[in-house]
Amino acid sequence: MARHSDIQVIAPNLKRRLSGVTATIARLVPLQAKMIGIVATGPGLPSDLPHVPIWKLAFLKGAPRRVFHARRNTEMLLGLFFTRVFRKNWKLLFTSASQRKHSGYTKWLISKMDGVVATSQKTASYLERDSTVILHGINLDSFQPTEFRAAKRGELGLPEGVFLGCYGRIRHQKGTDAFVEAMLTLCTLHDDVHGIVMGRATEKHTGYLADLKARVADHGLADRIHFMPEVTVDQMADWYQVLDLFVAPQRWEGFGLTPLEAMACGAPVVATDVGAFAEIVTDQAVGSVVAPDDIPALTKACADMLENRNTLAEAGIAARQHVERHFSIQNEARALVDVYQGLLDAK
């Protein structure tokens, strides 16, 4: 455990089950620890993160001021508890990823924060106070292109062809059905086109998945549209590397990292205008953005990308370069540390 005097920032995680917030903390804290004295607290985090048990927060000494960086309502409340009850000299920071109107309770909590970060401009538009917009980044070493795409497909048991992918939770909100509908058309237009649906359908959505598989089978395309089980995070790059085009057809999304992961692996993107997708796919050279729940528009955007295979390959190269310039995890970590430092230095 870090010495009390070295701790400048506390990153709480008050949810034991793996979530996007948990993953964000696990990705960022090791990088930020090289820039500032930061520790995580709470359950469900990797054992190698610098960590302080929650109960010990009450006894931290040795620093004139600290930043408490909350990402959930419960964490904002915990920060208020420590500052109001234990009189901790902490600056409270909240990161908002929500793209909907906040409840009165959430608005009250946010009003008590010393600073607010929004994960996109769209998210910032739902806040009733000023915020600093910091988009998520990804690890460009973990997600990168391969020079041996055909060999990688062979390793994964895939045939030769042109591959479009849709990865993530399988449910209506994620637009999995929109991708399948688009693929039914695209497979008739191009004999060499294949689709991959990868992810997990929770018990509530198993019927939804079964209906999609049945629809594909009814069209005689079970050998062209492949339904794959969810894989672990360390295997995801392999599945992005086999793609020629990634499709993000969501009807709603908080932020959405999958387009960034795909682009980092050399796949251009067709995405719907939800989450931060329009702030990620900002150049037609790397893909396009269409209205959510507009399946004809989604299909046409994919068809346009598939028309010229040389242009498609060039878009993959441009996508990687775009992510390198704008969306590295190091950039996100540094931007947050700058916010921490501003709160620590504020008079």
C-alpha positions as CSV (number, residue, x, y, z in Angstrom):
1,M,0.0,0.0,0.0
2,A,1.2,3.5,-0.8
3,R,2.4,5.7,2.0
4,H,-0.4,8.0,3.3
5,S,1.6,11.1,2.4
6,D,2.0,9.9,-1.2
7,I,-1.7,9.5,-1.9
8,Q,-3.1,12.5,-3.8
9,V,-6.0,10.9,-5.7
10,I,-8.5,8.2,-4.6
11,A,-10.5,6.3,-7.3
12,P,-13.4,4.4,-5.7
13,N,-15.2,1.4,-7.2
14,L,-18.3,0.5,-5.2
15,K,-19.5,-2.4,-7.4
16,R,-18.2,-5.9,-7.1
17,R,-19.5,-7.1,-10.5
18,L,-17.4,-6.2,-13.5
19,S,-18.8,-3.1,-15.3
20,G,-17.6,-0.5,-17.7
21,V,-16.6,1.8,-14.7
22,T,-14.6,-1.0,-13.1
23,A,-12.8,-1.7,-16.4
24,T,-12.1,2.0,-16.8
25,I,-10.4,2.2,-13.4
26,A,-8.4,-0.9,-14.0
27,R,-7.1,0.5,-17.3
28,L,-6.4,4.0,-16.1
29,V,-5.0,3.8,-12.6
30,P,-1.7,1.9,-13.5
31,L,-0.9,4.6,-16.0
32,Q,-1.9,7.5,-13.7
33,A,0.2,6.0,-10.9
34,K,3.2,6.9,-13.0
35,M,2.1,10.5,-13.1
36,I,0.5,11.2,-9.7
37,G,0.0,9.5,-6.4
38,I,-3.3,7.6,-7.0
39,V,-4.9,4.6,-5.3
40,A,-8.1,2.7,-6.0
41,T,-10.5,1.6,-3.3
42,G,-13.4,-0.9,-3.2
43,P,-14.1,-4.5,-4.4
44,G,-13.8,-6.2,-7.7
45,L,-10.5,-4.6,-8.9
46,P,-7.3,-6.4,-10.1
47,S,-5.0,-7.3,-7.2
48,D,-2.0,-5.5,-8.8
49,L,-3.6,-2.0,-8.6
50,P,-2.4,0.4,-5.9
51,H,-5.2,0.0,-3.4
52,V,-6.5,1.2,0.0
53,P,-9.4,-0.6,1.7
54,I,-12.4,1.6,2.1
55,W,-12.4,1.5,5.9
56,K,-8.8,2.9,5.9
57,L,-9.9,6.0,4.1
58,A,-11.1,7.5,7.3
59,F,-7.6,7.3,8.8
60,L,-5.6,8.7,5.9
61,K,-3.2,11.4,7.0
62,G,-0.3,13.3,5.6
63,A,-1.6,15.3,2.6
64,P,-3.0,18.8,2.7
65,R,-5.5,17.9,0.0
66,R,-6.7,15.0,-2.0
67,V,-9.0,14.4,-5.0
68,F,-11.8,11.8,-4.7
69,H,-12.8,10.8,-8.2
70,A,-16.4,9.3,-8.2
71,R,-18.0,7.7,-11.3
72,R,-21.3,6.6,-9.7
73,N,-24.0,8.1,-7.4
74,T,-23.0,5.9,-4.6
75,E,-19.4,7.1,-4.9
76,M,-20.4,10.7,-4.9
77,L,-22.4,10.1,-1.8
78,L,-19.4,8.3,-0.2
79,G,-17.2,11.3,-1.0
80,L,-19.7,13.7,0.6
81,F,-19.8,11.4,3.7
82,F,-16.1,11.7,4.1
83,T,-15.9,15.4,3.6
84,R,-19.0,16.2,5.7
85,V,-18.7,13.7,8.5
86,F,-14.9,13.1,8.7
87,R,-14.1,16.6,7.6
88,K,-11.7,15.4,5.0
89,N,-10.0,18.0,2.9
90,W,-10.9,16.3,-0.3
91,K,-11.9,17.8,-3.7
92,L,-14.8,15.8,-5.1
93,L,-14.7,15.0,-8.8
94,F,-17.4,13.2,-10.8
95,T,-17.2,11.6,-14.2
96,S,-20.6,11.5,-16.0
97,A,-21.2,9.1,-18.9
98,S,-25.0,9.2,-18.9
99,Q,-26.8,10.6,-21.9
100,R,-30.2,11.2,-20.4
101,K,-31.8,13.7,-18.0
102,H,-30.6,13.2,-14.5
103,S,-32.9,12.6,-11.5
104,G,-33.3,15.3,-8.9
105,Y,-31.2,13.2,-6.5
106,T,-28.3,12.9,-9.1
107,K,-28.5,16.6,-9.9
108,W,-28.2,17.4,-6.2
109,L,-25.1,15.1,-5.9
110,I,-23.5,16.6,-9.0
111,S,-24.1,20.1,-7.6
112,K,-22.0,19.3,-4.6
113,M,-19.0,18.2,-6.6
114,D,-15.9,20.5,-7.0
115,G,-15.4,19.4,-10.6
116,V,-17.2,17.3,-13.3
117,V,-15.8,15.4,-16.3
118,A,-18.0,14.3,-19.2
119,T,-17.0,11.5,-21.4
120,S,-18.4,13.2,-24.6
121,Q,-19.8,16.4,-25.8
122,K,-23.3,14.8,-25.9
123,T,-22.9,13.7,-22.3
124,A,-21.9,17.2,-21.3
125,S,-25.1,18.6,-22.9
126,Y,-27.2,16.7,-20.3
127,L,-25.3,18.4,-17.4
128,E,-26.6,21.6,-15.8
129,R,-23.1,22.8,-14.9
130,D,-19.8,23.3,-16.6
131,S,-17.7,20.2,-17.3
132,T,-14.4,19.1,-18.8
133,V,-14.9,16.8,-21.8
134,I,-12.4,13.9,-21.8
135,L,-13.2,11.1,-24.3
136,H,-12.1,7.6,-23.4
137,G,-8.9,6.1,-25.0
138,I,-7.7,2.6,-25.4
139,N,-4.5,0.6,-25.1
140,L,-2.9,0.8,-28.5
141,D,-0.5,-2.0,-27.7
142,S,-3.3,-4.4,-26.8
143,F,-5.3,-3.5,-29.9
144,Q,-3.3,-3.3,-33.1
145,P,-3.6,-4.5,-36.7
146,T,-2.0,-7.7,-38.0
147,E,-0.1,-8.2,-41.2
148,F,-1.5,-11.8,-41.4
149,R,-5.2,-11.4,-41.6
150,A,-5.8,-14.5,-43.7
151,A,-3.7,-16.7,-41.3
152,K,-5.5,-15.2,-38.3
153,R,-8.9,-16.2,-39.9
154,G,-7.6,-19.7,-40.3
155,E,-6.5,-19.9,-36.7
156,L,-10.0,-18.9,-35.6
157,G,-11.7,-21.4,-37.9
158,L,-13.1,-18.8,-40.3
159,P,-13.3,-19.2,-44.1
160,E,-11.8,-16.7,-46.6
161,G,-13.8,-13.7,-47.5
162,V,-14.6,-10.2,-46.5
163,F,-15.8,-9.9,-42.9
164,L,-18.0,-7.5,-41.1
165,G,-18.4,-7.8,-37.3
166,C,-20.8,-6.7,-34.6
167,Y,-19.4,-7.4,-31.1
168,G,-20.9,-6.8,-27.6
169,R,-24.0,-7.8,-25.6
170,I,-26.7,-9.4,-27.8
171,R,-29.9,-7.5,-27.2
172,H,-32.3,-5.0,-28.9
173,Q,-30.7,-2.0,-27.3
174,K,-27.4,-3.0,-28.9
175,G,-29.0,-3.3,-32.3
176,T,-27.8,-6.8,-33.0
177,D,-31.0,-7.4,-35.1
178,A,-30.2,-4.3,-37.2
179,F,-26.8,-5.8,-38.0
180,V,-28.3,-9.2,-38.9
181,E,-30.9,-7.5,-41.2
182,A,-28.2,-5.5,-42.9
183,M,-26.1,-8.7,-43.4
184,L,-29.0,-10.5,-45.0
185,T,-29.0,-7.9,-47.7
186,L,-25.2,-7.5,-48.0
187,C,-24.7,-11.3,-48.4
188,T,-27.0,-11.3,-51.4
189,L,-25.1,-8.4,-52.9
190,H,-21.6,-9.9,-52.4
191,D,-20.8,-13.6,-52.6
192,D,-17.7,-13.2,-50.5
193,V,-19.1,-11.2,-47.6
194,H,-19.5,-12.8,-44.2
195,G,-20.7,-11.4,-40.9
196,I,-19.7,-12.2,-37.3
197,V,-22.0,-11.7,-34.3
198,M,-20.1,-12.1,-31.1
199,G,-21.2,-11.6,-27.6
200,R,-23.3,-12.9,-24.7
201,A,-27.0,-13.0,-24.5
202,T,-28.1,-13.0,-20.9
203,E,-31.0,-15.2,-19.9
204,K,-33.5,-12.5,-20.6
205,H,-32.3,-12.2,-24.2
206,T,-31.7,-15.8,-25.2
207,G,-35.0,-15.9,-27.1
208,Y,-34.0,-12.8,-29.0
209,L,-30.7,-14.5,-30.0
210,A,-32.6,-17.7,-31.0
211,D,-34.9,-15.7,-33.3
212,L,-31.9,-14.1,-35.0
213,K,-30.3,-17.4,-35.6
214,A,-33.6,-18.8,-37.0
215,R,-33.9,-15.8,-39.3
216,V,-30.4,-16.3,-40.7
217,A,-31.1,-20.1,-41.2
218,D,-34.4,-19.3,-43.0
219,H,-32.4,-17.3,-45.5
220,G,-29.9,-20.1,-46.0
221,L,-27.1,-18.0,-44.7
222,A,-26.0,-20.0,-41.6
223,D,-22.6,-20.5,-43.3
224,R,-22.2,-16.8,-44.0
225,I,-23.4,-15.1,-40.8
226,H,-21.5,-16.6,-37.9
227,F,-22.7,-16.5,-34.3
228,M,-19.8,-16.8,-32.0
229,P,-19.7,-17.0,-28.2
230,E,-18.3,-14.2,-26.0
231,V,-14.5,-14.4,-25.5
232,T,-12.3,-13.0,-22.8
233,V,-10.9,-9.4,-23.1
234,D,-7.4,-10.7,-23.9
235,Q,-8.8,-12.5,-27.0
236,M,-10.8,-9.6,-28.4
237,A,-8.0,-8.1,-30.5
238,D,-7.8,-11.4,-32.5
239,W,-11.4,-11.1,-33.5
240,Y,-11.1,-7.4,-34.5
241,Q,-8.0,-8.2,-36.6
242,V,-10.0,-10.5,-38.9
243,L,-12.5,-7.8,-39.8
244,D,-12.6,-5.6,-42.9
245,L,-15.4,-3.5,-41.4
246,F,-16.9,-3.1,-37.9
247,V,-20.5,-2.2,-37.4
248,A,-21.8,-0.6,-34.2
249,P,-25.6,-0.5,-34.7
250,Q,-26.6,0.4,-31.2
251,R,-29.9,2.2,-30.4
252,W,-28.5,3.6,-27.2
253,E,-25.0,3.7,-25.7
254,G,-23.3,5.5,-22.9
255,F,-19.9,5.9,-24.6
256,G,-19.0,2.7,-26.5
257,L,-15.4,1.5,-26.8
258,T,-15.9,-1.2,-29.5
259,P,-15.5,1.2,-32.5
260,L,-12.2,2.4,-31.0
261,E,-11.0,-1.1,-30.4
262,A,-11.9,-2.1,-34.0
263,M,-10.3,1.0,-35.5
264,A,-7.1,0.4,-33.5
265,C,-7.0,-3.1,-35.1
266,G,-7.3,-1.6,-38.6
267,A,-11.0,-1.9,-39.2
268,P,-13.0,1.1,-40.4
269,V,-16.4,1.6,-38.8
270,V,-20.1,2.2,-39.6
271,A,-21.8,3.3,-36.5
272,T,-25.1,4.8,-35.3
273,D,-25.3,8.3,-33.9
274,V,-25.4,7.3,-30.2
275,G,-23.0,7.4,-27.4
276,A,-19.7,9.0,-28.4
277,F,-19.7,7.4,-31.9
278,A,-20.1,10.6,-33.8
279,E,-17.2,12.1,-31.8
280,I,-15.1,9.1,-32.6
281,V,-15.9,8.6,-36.3
282,T,-15.3,12.2,-37.3
283,D,-13.7,11.6,-40.7
284,Q,-15.3,9.9,-43.7
285,A,-11.9,8.4,-44.4
286,V,-12.4,6.1,-41.4
287,G,-16.1,5.3,-41.7
288,S,-19.5,6.8,-41.4
289,V,-22.3,7.5,-38.9
290,V,-26.0,7.0,-39.5
291,A,-29.2,7.6,-37.5
292,P,-30.0,4.9,-34.9
293,D,-32.7,2.3,-35.8
294,D,-32.5,3.2,-39.5
295,I,-31.6,-0.2,-40.9
296,P,-31.8,0.9,-44.6
297,A,-29.3,3.7,-43.9
298,L,-27.0,1.3,-42.0
299,T,-27.2,-1.3,-44.8
300,K,-26.4,1.4,-47.5
301,A,-23.5,2.8,-45.5
302,C,-22.0,-0.7,-45.3
303,A,-22.7,-1.4,-48.9
304,D,-20.9,1.8,-49.9
305,M,-17.9,0.8,-47.9
306,L,-17.8,-2.6,-49.6
307,E,-18.0,-1.3,-53.2
308,N,-14.3,-0.6,-53.5
309,R,-12.1,-3.0,-51.7
310,N,-9.0,-0.9,-52.1
311,T,-10.7,2.1,-50.5
312,L,-11.9,-0.2,-47.8
313,A,-8.4,-1.3,-47.0
314,E,-7.1,2.3,-47.1
315,A,-9.9,3.2,-44.6
316,G,-8.6,0.5,-42.2
317,I,-5.1,2.1,-42.3
318,A,-6.6,5.6,-41.8
319,A,-8.7,4.3,-38.9
320,R,-5.6,3.1,-37.0
321,Q,-3.8,6.4,-37.6
322,H,-6.9,8.3,-36.4
323,V,-7.0,6.4,-33.1
324,E,-3.3,6.8,-32.6
325,R,-3.6,10.6,-32.9
326,H,-6.7,11.1,-30.8
327,F,-7.6,8.1,-28.6
328,S,-4.7,6.6,-26.8
329,I,-5.3,5.6,-23.2
330,Q,-2.2,7.6,-22.3
331,N,-4.0,10.8,-23.6
332,E,-7.0,10.0,-21.4
333,A,-4.9,9.3,-18.4
334,R,-2.9,12.5,-18.8
335,A,-6.0,14.7,-19.3
336,L,-7.5,13.4,-16.1
337,V,-4.3,13.9,-14.2
338,D,-4.3,17.5,-15.4
339,V,-7.8,17.9,-13.9
340,Y,-6.6,16.3,-10.6
341,Q,-3.7,18.7,-10.5
342,G,-6.0,21.7,-11.1
343,L,-8.2,20.7,-8.2
344,L,-5.2,20.1,-5.9
345,D,-3.7,23.4,-6.8
346,A,-6.9,25.5,-6.6
347,K,-6.9,28.2,-3.9
